[in-house]
Amino acid sequence: MKVKLLTTISFFTYQISISQTEKLLQGKVTSNNIPLNKVEVINRTAKTSTTTNALGEFSILAKAQDSLIFLRKITYLHD
């Protein structure tokens, strides 16, 4: 999952770097080809965020120099 998420982040960093104006960035977060629901996508620079839907899809406004963070909270239950 770490490799896939890192690859996804690298792809989005590349996409943002070729644009100088704010644009709507749309994407999908997956792990082993399974969509990840409720992943928080944060534009750290603009201080905005969104969450992926049940299909792992999201959209967020971003500029070329913006920094995006992808967070997924995992809760472990103990017996």
N, C-alpha and C positions, 0 to 999 in steps of 0.2 A: 504494500500500500504506500509506503514512503517513497519508493521509486516512482510510482505512477503519479503521486501528488507532486513530487519534485519536477517531473517531466511536464505536468500540466502547468505548474507555476512558471517554469522556464518558457513555455510556449506563450503564455499570456504576457510575460515580460517582453518578449520579442515583439508581439503584436502591438503593445503599447509604445514601444520605442520607435516605431516607424511613423508615428503620428504626432503632430505638434499641437493639435487642438483637442478639446474635450470631445470624446465620442462615446457612444453606448457600446460597451463591451459585453458580448453575450458568449456564454460558454456552458460547458457541462463538466461536472466533477464526478469521476468514477474511480472505482477500485476493482481490479480484475474484471473489467467490463460491466460492473454492477453500479448503477447510479447511486450516488450518496445523497440522501435526504438530510435536510437541516444542517448543512455545512454553512458556516458564516463566512461570507466573502467581505472583507473589509478593505476599503480604500483608505489606507493609513494617512496619506497626504491630505486628502479632501475631508477626512473624518466622516465618511459615509459608509454604510454597510447594507448588505442584503443577505438573504438566506436562500439556499437552493431549494427547489421544489421537489416533489416526489420522484421526478425524473432526473434529478441532479442538475437541472438547468438553472441558470441565473443570468441577470443582466445588471450592469453597474456602469455609471459614468466614470471615465478615467481620462487623464491627460498623459502625455509621453513620459513625464518625470514622476508620475504617481507610483506609489508602492502598494501592492496588493498583498493581503495576508489571507490564508484559508485556514479556518479553525473548525475542528469537529470535536465535540465533547463526547467522551466515552465514559459511561458509568459502569462500574463493576459492582456486582452484588455478591456479598459474602454470605455463606450459609451460617 
